[in-house]
């Protein structure tokens, strides 16, 4: 009896432990337990601690409720243009009804694989190779719609279907590579031609702009050159005018006498005879008388005294002396004009006397004419420059 009691106690404790293990069931998170009583579905256990009847209820299946990813091996599929391609798919699904997934189908993964294969062959059979390669999204949507509808009674929900790979035959791959290479060569040639066209257009536009700018530059250069020549001519004329004024002033400042004027006249005679048309030049014998009359006429002009010790008053061109009134200026001009007329008359008398003396007629006329011209030119240039008033002693200097 002493041995039986301990053994009985151990058996009772063992029975209690086994009963507790059969009574308490712990289900992990995101899983569900299907409980059967005597082989018949009784309830579904949720995650956590659950109590069942020991030795009567039994957890038959534990279903994973998380989203699952299943990759199926490549399946041969025939396209509409009778080409065999291998397509492997990936399916994302989730068990929404553990009871239906347990009792409606023996193996829902295998059933989903076979349904995917048949549906894929049906969809690809209505497309050619080009559409198959470029219509992945369309194929995915069609597969998902068919699988979601068919697997709904199995307690499954197909979230997404993806085509992992589409492999055409090797010969088709070679043809596609050749076609792709030809297409790329074509595009390269087109791009090259377009680049040459754009380059030609840009070159032509650049030449056009260059020609326009060159023409504008030539126009501006011609305008500036013309303006420069105009200003140069104006400055040259002004310089010549100033030079003439300076020479004229120097002549008045130098107080030329009769001998100097005669010498200058003799120097001008060879230059007059330099012309090609002048074959014969006759010097009149009365040249001395003409020069004498010319010297007398020039000595009587205001500003050119007869003697070297005469007045050296500077004549300012174009300006009036500040102390000369308007009446004095008019008297001075009138006196200068009378002196010029007297000089011309004396020159004519000298020419007439030369003719009556018996000298050559042509030479006498020529000498008189030349002397008269010089006499007329000299007073005409010097008359307006006389700044002295009429009636002054220097203006009425005696003739030589």
Buried (B, 14 or more C-beta within 10 A) or exposed (E): EEEEEEEEEEEEEEEEEEEEEBBEBEBEEEBBBBBBEEEEEBBBBEBEEBEBEBEEBBBBBBBBBEEBEBEBEBBEBEBEEEBEBBBBBBBBBBBBBBBBBBBBBEEBEEBBBEBBBEBBBEBBEEBEBEBBBEBEEEBBEBBBEBBBEBBBEBBBBBBEBBBEEBBBEEEBEEEBEEEEEEEEEEEEEEEEEEEEEEEEEEEEEEEEEEEEEEEEEEEEEEEEEEEEEEEEEEEEEEEEEEEEBEEBBEBBEEBBBBEBBBEEBEEEEEEEEEEEEEEEEEBBBBBEBBBBBBBBBBBBBBBBBBEEEBBEBEBEEEEEEEEBEEEBBEBBBEBBEEBBEBBBEBBBEBBEBBBEEEBBEEBBBBBBBBBBEBBBEBBEEBBEBBBBBBEBEEBEBEBB
